[in-house]
Structure formats: structure tokens, C-alpha cells
Amino acid sequence: MAESKGTNWKMLLAVAAAVVGVGCAAAVYVKRMKAKSQSVDGMIDDIVDFCKAKAAELDTLVREVSPSKS
């Protein structure tokens, strides 16, 4: 079987799905905050922390899937 050196579509789709998922989660979070009429103080910090956690998760997944270049 020939090895392809082109675009890794599976990885691109995984990254795109992760970005969409984080965006949707942030939108739902903001919607819930507005529905409860809660103060938005600290909301940005919570969203940033959430995004950092998901980015770290995605980085771990990418490292597990990507072949080592040793």
C-alpha cells in the first residue's frame, strides 16, 4: 500500500470538529448565563480556562495520533 504524503484529512477534520465544539460550548455557556440573568463577571475567565483545557486535550490527542519524526 502506498504511503500518502498529502494532506491528513482525518486530522484536519478532527481539529475542525474540536474548534466547532469549543465554539458551541462557549455559545451555550453564554446563553445559559443570560437566561439565568447572572452576572457575567468572571465569565470570560471561565471560557478561557475551558478553552485552555480543551486545547491541551486536543494537543494530547494529536501527539498520540501523529507519528514521531525521529
Secondary structure, 3 states (H helix, E strand, C coil): CCCCCCCCHHHHHHHHHHHHHHHHHHHHHHHHHHHCCCCCCCHHHHHHHHHHHHHHHHHHHHHHHCCCCC
